[in-house]
Amino acid sequence: MRIGSLDDLFDELDRVVAGSARGDVTRDAAEYWTAMLTREGHPLGTRLPDEPLADWHARGLLGDLDGARVLDVGCGNGRNGAWLAARGAVVTGVDQAAPLLDQVRPALPAAMTVTALDVLRDPLPDGPFDLVYDSGCFHHLAPHRRITYRERILPLLAPGGRYGIVAFAQERQPSPPDAAVLTTGDLGGGASFLLADLERIFAPLRPVDVRPVRDDVAGTFGAAFLNAGLFAV
């Protein structure tokens, strides 16, 4: 079949990525990500919230969380969503790693629900959300699917809402250029982004705080190889 539309192009690029043994975020990779996130010693095995998330809340940058609707994209074991729920938010977590969600669901607070889905293709929870937070999903998307993600996720934000992201930092953990990924299909360990990349990619939103993640704040999860961005509608 010849490519005749953007959908055709994206589908063809999806097939290139699917040919690699790692890096997709569809339900087909659920077992892969469950094994990865439950592996002994994996940094995301923690129950602590992300350092920037705790910092933004402490500085009042997330707004009033009491009763706020939150979408936790790529929620993993639910650590960030549970932390937000403990501060009054009503949290919807989504992740494609269904076996992992089945493991953690019984221990989650009542104010947090989790659903297994493919954020690029499946129907998403109904918005609007006061906060959409993504810790580690976006940087595992194929380059062309960042466009799909942005077109699907950002419209879920309520007027005045916030979008927060934590992703690999190109300044400290370089990754191959997108052209190489689209040729080989191999996302490796994930794409990393300059701070300027995050501001440009999420340019429809207003940057509130875009900075490196700190790794020295007690009671939080942080790593020097991460960048963070908070944006407002």
C-alpha positions, 0 to 999 in steps of 0.5 A: 500500500502507498502512503496517501494520508497522515494516518497511513504515514503514522501507521507505517512508522508504527510498524517500524517501531513495532519491529524493535523489541522495546519501546512501544506503549501499546497494550501489546507491550503490557507484559514488557513494562510490567516486568520492567517496572517491577524489576528489583532495583528499578528506580520507579519501584519507589513509592515516593512522589516526584521531587518537582510534583512535591515542589510545585504543590508546596509553592502553590503552582498546582492550585487547590488540590482539594477536589481537583480532577487529576489525570495521571498519564502512565501512572505505573504503580500509582505513587504520584497519583496516590500522593495527589489523592492524599492531598484531596485530589480525585485521581484517574490513573491510566497505564497500559501495563494491566498486570501491574495495575492489577497488582497495585489497585487494592492498595490505592486510596479510594480517591484514585482509580486506575485503568489499563489503556493505550493513551494513543489509540483507546478512548481516554477518560472524560475531561476536563482535568485541573491537572494532567501529570505525566511522569515517564510516559511521554519519553517512551513514545515514538517521535511521530506519536508525540504529535498524537499524544499532544492532540489527545491529551492537551484538550483534556485540560480545564480552563486554567488547568496545569500540565506537568511532565517529567522526562529524560534530560538530553543535557545529562542523558543524551539519546539518539536523534529522532531520525535514527529512531524512525529509521531503526524503530529502536527507541532504546531506553527512551528519548531525552529532551532539552529544557528548550525542547519541552517548552517548544513541544508544549508551546500551546501552553504557557511555561510555569516552571521548566527545570532539571529535577533535583535528586537531593530532596528528602521524601521525594524521588528525583534523579539527575538524568531527568528534566521537569516542566509545568505548563498552564492553559 
